[in-house]
């Protein structure tokens, strides 16, 4: 797999679970979102959602089979939570338990275990041959997570991958670039590549994409509830209205998410708000900025934040350092604190720097920790 493909796989990892304890306090200031939220009585009666310890949790990306050096690095960095991607040999309940124990022995909590085989599934998004088989595979994945005591997973509903047009230099580092005008645009996911003009041989309608999502979510939401697993749905990356004949009409703007939550109508279906994707689209396309999304949906529906900045909104952006993009990332942390967000905030698509993955994580983690400390200090004051 290319380096781009390997980097893009990072988007599957991470988790979060909201706590109900602040509901009535939040409701007073968030009535606009009330219609989207399942009742607490239903949630409590069904036992579908696990409570989460209070407070924002900073999470690191890691591997299914960490070395002793990996674990020592996480300890030195102060990372108490990790999100990992599973290897094919560990994609069972027992395999997930094995991953969880390895980290637990080092004092670290595994919050999410991703599986790229059931993430960004063209068969599901586009109703291609094998759709029902992939849905059954996803259901079993949810059951495996529940049996292993992992109560969150991220799901993305893109039919032709994450797109880029190459790499660009930022302060001597290398970052993913996307330019709508580039003839080199390509979608990548799990070793597959997708190209214009039609990635799957024809144009798909918005109605088809909505029908396919409804078909999927109505089948998997009950399984998620039965196993107390939250599904946080990731935005389209990039949120271009149509790419290679495939509309990105659901998870590419505020109204799309609002309607999707209504269709799902489940306490176990919510949002993984990738702030990088949201910044790629910009307020004009997305209808709200990341901080506004957090304040609208609150901790009741937003269960994970991907912390990423970009140089500018579409049609051309470069993934850059958090202090070097156009959006003020502190506004995200501040909004998370205001709504008593108690989920995971994780680094996402960091630029490649000298020293590799350890250096990238250390820089980003320290930056997030500084912003979190500032938000908490202001709240106390």
Legacy VTK file of the C-alpha trace (Angstrom):
# vtk DataFile Version 3.0
C-alpha trace
ASCII
DATASET POLYDATA
POINTS 381 float
0.000 0.000 0.000
1.188 3.549 -0.747
2.075 5.939 2.058
-1.093 7.900 1.248
-3.130 4.736 1.681
-1.445 3.942 4.985
-2.052 7.439 6.303
-5.684 7.414 5.292
-6.276 4.225 7.261
-5.597 6.212 10.425
-9.081 7.677 10.155
-10.677 4.506 11.495
-9.281 4.747 14.968
-10.827 6.329 18.062
-13.809 6.463 20.325
-15.927 8.103 22.834
-18.986 7.733 24.943
-21.254 10.532 26.219
-22.504 10.763 29.797
-26.131 11.650 30.596
-25.422 13.402 33.888
-25.511 16.927 32.384
-28.599 16.426 30.231
-30.964 18.800 31.953
-28.313 21.476 32.255
-27.465 21.174 28.567
-31.094 21.023 27.478
-31.718 24.557 28.676
-29.090 25.896 26.310
-29.531 23.450 23.455
-33.246 23.238 22.724
-32.557 23.455 18.998
-31.077 19.953 19.122
-33.689 18.405 21.393
-35.744 16.900 18.583
-32.749 14.858 17.447
-31.959 13.259 20.786
-33.497 9.985 21.971
-35.212 10.195 25.332
-33.218 9.355 28.413
-35.955 6.985 29.590
-35.649 4.928 26.443
-31.878 4.895 26.695
-31.873 3.903 30.344
-34.529 1.229 29.894
-32.742 -0.370 26.976
-29.307 -0.168 28.564
-28.044 0.711 25.107
-25.518 3.372 26.083
-22.705 3.042 28.608
-21.934 6.009 30.822
-18.619 7.702 30.402
-16.344 9.242 33.009
-16.558 13.025 32.976
-14.018 15.234 31.253
-12.359 15.619 27.865
-10.057 12.693 27.076
-7.039 13.111 24.830
-6.363 9.992 22.795
-3.344 8.743 20.850
-3.257 6.590 17.744
-1.491 3.290 18.162
-1.210 -0.232 16.786
-2.880 -3.540 17.531
0.477 -5.056 18.500
2.452 -2.374 20.356
6.078 -2.942 21.246
7.437 -2.178 24.697
8.924 0.981 23.203
5.495 2.016 21.865
3.976 1.619 25.311
6.816 3.508 26.980
6.386 6.373 24.519
2.664 6.587 25.257
3.405 6.679 28.978
6.018 9.413 28.516
3.567 11.435 26.432
0.886 11.121 29.093
-1.576 9.296 26.856
-4.131 7.421 28.948
-6.309 6.393 26.002
-5.538 4.895 22.608
-7.404 4.148 19.433
-6.040 1.267 17.404
-6.571 -0.389 14.042
-7.006 -4.141 14.174
-4.964 -6.533 12.071
-6.909 -9.237 10.167
-5.805 -11.972 12.567
-7.277 -10.128 15.571
-10.720 -9.212 14.202
-12.629 -11.391 16.649
-13.962 -10.831 20.155
-10.991 -12.743 21.575
-8.594 -10.790 19.394
-10.067 -7.505 20.610
-9.750 -8.691 24.213
-6.095 -9.488 23.551
-5.452 -5.980 22.226
-7.284 -4.451 25.171
-5.319 -6.467 27.748
-1.934 -5.615 26.236
-2.638 -1.925 26.779
-4.411 -2.388 30.114
-1.300 -4.071 31.497
0.527 -0.813 30.729
-2.176 1.312 32.368
-3.728 2.485 29.098
-7.388 2.229 28.056
-8.292 1.102 24.530
-11.276 3.190 23.500
-11.768 2.064 19.925
-10.606 -0.783 17.708
-11.090 -0.084 14.010
-11.577 -2.530 11.152
-10.967 -1.176 7.653
-12.908 -4.060 6.087
-16.179 -2.618 7.395
-15.396 1.079 7.001
-16.001 2.986 3.750
-17.787 0.047 2.139
-18.733 0.783 -1.506
-21.032 -2.252 -1.451
-23.108 -0.595 1.286
-22.904 3.040 0.216
-23.656 2.299 -3.455
-25.755 -0.895 -3.191
-23.258 -3.031 -5.088
-23.151 -6.855 -5.190
-22.267 -8.242 -1.763
-24.057 -5.507 0.200
-25.958 -7.797 2.563
-22.835 -9.851 3.209
-20.908 -6.701 4.219
-23.759 -5.612 6.484
-23.700 -8.984 8.232
-19.930 -8.633 8.588
-20.463 -5.214 10.194
-23.050 -6.611 12.602
-20.609 -9.289 13.726
-17.952 -6.598 14.184
-20.345 -4.763 16.539
-20.982 -7.959 18.486
-17.242 -8.591 18.779
-16.697 -5.084 20.132
-19.467 -5.467 22.695
-18.160 -8.825 23.887
-14.696 -7.322 24.300
-16.010 -4.338 26.273
-15.248 -1.791 23.553
-18.217 0.537 23.351
-17.451 2.884 20.466
-16.613 2.583 16.785
-16.255 5.068 13.937
-18.051 4.416 10.662
-17.613 6.265 7.344
-20.118 6.082 4.480
-17.964 7.050 1.493
-18.364 5.026 -1.687
-15.022 5.842 -3.281
-12.517 6.583 -0.564
-10.597 9.598 0.717
-9.294 11.791 -2.103
-6.028 13.633 -2.611
-4.104 15.165 -5.474
-0.603 14.687 -4.081
1.579 16.000 -1.259
2.625 19.542 -0.413
5.361 21.027 1.753
4.481 22.821 4.980
7.388 24.243 7.007
9.601 21.547 5.550
7.094 18.791 6.369
4.895 16.836 3.970
1.089 16.994 4.049
-1.808 15.681 2.010
-3.078 18.070 -0.650
-6.370 18.193 -2.509
-7.005 20.475 -5.470
-10.259 20.234 -7.418
-8.456 21.548 -10.498
-5.768 18.859 -10.427
-5.892 16.071 -13.035
-4.148 13.803 -10.491
-7.054 13.453 -8.077
-7.490 9.938 -6.727
-9.619 8.310 -4.047
-7.881 5.809 -1.769
-9.116 3.335 0.782
-7.562 0.102 2.085
-5.391 -0.405 -0.985
-8.118 0.438 -3.516
-7.913 3.459 -5.792
-10.785 5.328 -7.419
-10.541 7.679 -10.388
-12.599 10.228 -12.297
-14.751 10.591 -14.271
-16.864 7.699 -12.903
-15.325 5.590 -10.157
-18.008 2.889 -10.509
-19.004 3.195 -14.153
-22.069 5.399 -13.728
-23.556 8.377 -11.943
-25.466 7.789 -8.722
-28.358 9.940 -7.506
-28.688 11.579 -4.108
-31.853 9.566 -3.541
-29.909 6.327 -3.989
-27.290 7.364 -1.433
-29.966 8.253 1.117
-31.877 5.010 0.486
-28.696 2.972 0.877
-27.812 4.677 4.148
-31.326 4.093 5.487
-31.191 0.416 4.510
-27.868 0.019 6.324
-28.501 1.982 9.492
-31.930 0.454 10.155
-30.295 -2.988 10.229
-27.199 -2.206 12.273
-28.587 0.243 14.858
-30.520 -2.478 16.754
-27.368 -4.611 16.913
-25.409 -1.629 18.230
-28.045 -1.095 20.910
-28.053 -4.773 21.889
-24.286 -4.658 22.372
-24.040 -1.152 23.927
-21.780 0.034 21.104
-21.956 3.595 19.834
-21.502 4.244 16.107
-19.990 7.671 15.415
-20.357 8.580 11.744
-17.374 10.337 10.138
-17.792 13.169 7.589
-16.976 12.686 3.913
-13.353 13.492 3.105
-13.259 15.770 1.228
-16.881 16.990 1.416
-17.130 17.742 -2.319
-20.796 17.569 -3.418
-20.031 14.943 -6.084
-16.807 13.001 -6.703
-16.420 10.682 -9.695
-20.164 10.257 -10.085
-20.870 9.619 -6.388
-22.804 12.284 -4.427
-21.479 13.141 -0.974
-24.804 14.476 0.163
-25.305 13.046 3.662
-22.206 13.464 5.783
-20.934 16.607 4.105
-22.997 19.287 5.812
-25.046 20.137 8.894
-28.456 19.450 7.354
-27.290 16.049 6.103
-26.198 14.989 9.584
-29.398 16.318 11.104
-31.546 14.246 8.734
-29.321 11.164 9.160
-29.709 11.278 12.949
-33.488 11.508 12.530
-33.506 8.490 10.202
-31.346 6.423 12.544
-33.473 7.412 15.545
-31.167 5.516 17.869
-29.318 6.408 21.073
-26.385 4.433 19.660
-25.955 6.343 16.396
-24.131 9.648 16.604
-21.275 11.698 15.219
-17.529 11.468 14.875
-16.847 15.109 14.096
-13.679 15.226 12.029
-12.792 18.897 12.324
-10.335 18.499 9.450
-13.093 17.482 7.036
-15.333 20.223 8.378
-12.584 22.776 7.801
-12.000 21.395 4.306
-15.581 22.241 3.399
-15.650 25.563 5.189
-18.721 27.237 6.564
-20.205 27.889 3.107
-20.433 24.194 2.234
-20.867 22.751 5.728
-23.422 25.357 6.942
-21.781 25.508 10.392
-18.179 25.614 11.576
-16.804 22.923 13.945
-17.494 24.889 17.126
-21.078 25.551 16.039
-21.589 21.848 15.317
-20.339 20.973 18.798
-22.653 23.479 20.448
-25.654 22.348 18.413
-25.384 18.573 18.815
-23.540 18.597 22.138
-22.050 15.679 24.024
-25.290 13.731 23.552
-24.536 13.116 19.880
-20.905 14.076 19.238
-18.783 11.289 20.682
-15.383 11.820 19.107
-13.433 14.760 17.698
-10.699 14.429 15.085
-8.322 17.334 15.650
-6.946 18.570 12.315
-6.410 21.895 10.552
-6.088 22.766 6.866
-4.671 25.684 4.918
-7.969 26.829 3.376
-11.446 25.578 2.483
-12.192 23.913 -0.848
-11.515 23.978 -3.740
-7.857 23.632 -2.676
-6.466 22.710 0.721
-3.377 21.225 2.360
-3.441 19.358 5.683
-1.186 21.413 7.886
-0.035 21.818 11.464
-2.717 22.795 13.965
-1.140 26.201 14.554
-0.678 26.841 10.832
-4.177 26.459 9.351
-6.967 28.932 8.773
-9.186 27.785 11.657
-8.579 28.688 15.311
-8.402 25.214 16.878
-8.869 26.631 20.357
-12.493 27.363 19.440
-13.051 23.608 19.102
-11.578 22.836 22.507
-13.480 25.723 24.077
-16.798 24.551 22.617
-16.111 20.989 23.764
-15.571 22.236 27.309
-18.723 24.365 27.194
-20.948 21.367 26.360
-19.181 19.144 28.914
-17.851 16.903 26.176
-16.598 13.709 27.811
-15.383 11.808 24.792
-12.135 11.392 22.940
-10.181 14.016 21.027
-7.580 12.503 18.728
-4.953 13.644 16.264
-5.767 13.128 12.606
-3.681 13.149 9.405
-0.687 14.937 10.885
2.017 16.169 8.488
5.019 13.876 8.094
8.032 15.215 9.998
11.606 14.206 10.827
11.490 11.504 13.471
8.365 9.835 12.095
5.199 8.828 13.923
6.533 9.372 17.451
7.502 12.963 16.692
4.201 13.689 14.927
2.207 12.362 17.864
4.290 14.130 20.498
3.922 17.514 18.776
0.185 17.172 18.229
-0.562 15.682 21.628
1.283 18.468 23.429
-0.580 21.076 21.387
-3.954 19.513 22.213
-3.035 19.266 25.897
-2.118 22.952 26.014
-5.452 23.959 24.470
-7.362 21.636 26.798
-5.594 23.063 29.860
-6.411 26.592 28.713
-10.098 25.774 28.152
-10.386 24.134 31.554
-8.606 26.998 33.296
-10.943 29.541 31.707
-13.952 27.457 32.717
-12.764 27.341 36.329
-12.184 31.069 36.333
LINES 1 382
381 0 1 2 3 4 5 6 7 8 9 10 11 12 13 14 15 16 17 18 19 20 21 22 23 24 25 26 27 28 29 30 31 32 33 34 35 36 37 38 39 40 41 42 43 44 45 46 47 48 49 50 51 52 53 54 55 56 57 58 59 60 61 62 63 64 65 66 67 68 69 70 71 72 73 74 75 76 77 78 79 80 81 82 83 84 85 86 87 88 89 90 91 92 93 94 95 96 97 98 99 100 101 102 103 104 105 106 107 108 109 110 111 112 113 114 115 116 117 118 119 120 121 122 123 124 125 126 127 128 129 130 131 132 133 134 135 136 137 138 139 140 141 142 143 144 145 146 147 148 149 150 151 152 153 154 155 156 157 158 159 160 161 162 163 164 165 166 167 168 169 170 171 172 173 174 175 176 177 178 179 180 181 182 183 184 185 186 187 188 189 190 191 192 193 194 195 196 197 198 199 200 201 202 203 204 205 206 207 208 209 210 211 212 213 214 215 216 217 218 219 220 221 222 223 224 225 226 227 228 229 230 231 232 233 234 235 236 237 238 239 240 241 242 243 244 245 246 247 248 249 250 251 252 253 254 255 256 257 258 259 260 261 262 263 264 265 266 267 268 269 270 271 272 273 274 275 276 277 278 279 280 281 282 283 284 285 286 287 288 289 290 291 292 293 294 295 296 297 298 299 300 301 302 303 304 305 306 307 308 309 310 311 312 313 314 315 316 317 318 319 320 321 322 323 324 325 326 327 328 329 330 331 332 333 334 335 336 337 338 339 340 341 342 343 344 345 346 347 348 349 350 351 352 353 354 355 356 357 358 359 360 361 362 363 364 365 366 367 368 369 370 371 372 373 374 375 376 377 378 379 380
